[in-house]
Amino acid sequence: MPVMLGQSQAIQSVRTQLQRYAGCDVQVLIEGETGTGKELAAREIHYASARRDHPFVPVNCGAIPDSLIENELFGHDRGAFTDAKGAQPGLIDHARGGTLFLDEVDALSDKGQVTLLRFLQDNEYRPVGGGAARVSDARIIAATNANLEQQVAAGRFRRDLQYRLNALYLRLPPLRERGDDVVLLAGHFIHAVAVRLRGPDKTWGEDAMQALAAYAWPGNVRELDNVALRAYMCAETAVIGLAELVAAEPAFAGTRSAPRRRANEPSLGFSAAKTHAIRKFEHDYLTHLMQEACGNISAAARLSGTERRQLGKLLLKHGIGTKQFRPH
């Protein structure tokens, strides 16, 4: 069974919720920043529940074309359209008895939201071109990196659908709120890279580990996993120092090792604190900018006086998608 790694109080509280939710067979809404492990949390609920022997079916709602939403979810019968030479089950059918995980649920169009709401009201659906209604007992777990309450307030998401999805609620904490979990996860990922590549074991040097602990991690656990892979590839020796870390990820260039702090001292050294503050400013500025531009990168570039290509790189750096800002 997949398990969320960590020893911080924040992640222990999440684990407790996951176990409780596994025993309560209703919809769950998971919110969290990009890279916090929303699908992993959904899998942990599924495999700890009575549905563990049935399918876990993940789907990215943002990747389903509006014209195909009913066909993707409910399938179709033979002859439903020109190329429908045979019946095809939908995702709801594949998840029968198990769990349907709807990632980026906020990306559903108005039509998609109505389609999903109709199913959630009584668990009934009709395949495209089908006659009699069918029933599926698939459990729905939805996830989003947006604040769904804010999306509802802005008129971008249906209130009645939010109520249906939000029977149980879970917020996944960003990595910056998980204290020493950064150290634990960094060690885990560097060992996992060695196993994956069938290479020699490597460890983090003290200066590199301090830099990792001081970093803001806008891309969260996924970003840490990627940094570990790149640092492993850059290191020629068994110890990955700050130099190898900077070579793998230039964002660490302003970080220096610092002595262990005493009580009432700042938690970060000057350089690390400055880097953290700059990254936070950039993230907050970009988020507000994309809200103003309704997710349009070209419009945002004009508003900020920035080249579109450069703005795109900044958005990617901070893990900020555009779909969450687009009006539905």
Sequence and secondary structure as in RCSB ss.txt:
>XXXX:A:sequence
MPVMLGQSQAIQSVRTQLQRYAGCDVQVLIEGETGTGKELAAREIHYASARRDHPFVPVNCGAIPDSLIENELFG
HDRGAFTDAKGAQPGLIDHARGGTLFLDEVDALSDKGQVTLLRFLQDNEYRPVGGGAARVSDARIIAATNANLEQ
QVAAGRFRRDLQYRLNALYLRLPPLRERGDDVVLLAGHFIHAVAVRLRGPDKTWGEDAMQALAAYAWPGNVRELD
NVALRAYMCAETAVIGLAELVAAEPAFAGTRSAPRRRANEPSLGFSAAKTHAIRKFEHDYLTHLMQEACGNISAA
ARLSGTERRQLGKLLLKHGIGTKQFRPH
>XXXX:A:secstr
       SHHHHHHHHHHHHHHTS S EEEE  TTS HHHHHHHHHHTSTTTTS EEEEEGGGS GGGHHHHHHE
E TTSSTT  S EE HHHHTTTSEEEEETGGG  HHHHHHHHHHHHHSEE  BT  S EE   EEEEEESS HHH
HHHTTSS HHHHHHHTTEEEE   GGGSTTHHHHHHHHHHHHHHHHHT    EE HHHHHHHHH   TTHHHHHH
HHHHHHHHH SSSEE HHHHHHH GGGGG        TTS SS HHHHHHHHHHHHHHHHHHHHHHHTTT HHHH
HHHHT  HHHHHHHHHHTT  SGGGS  
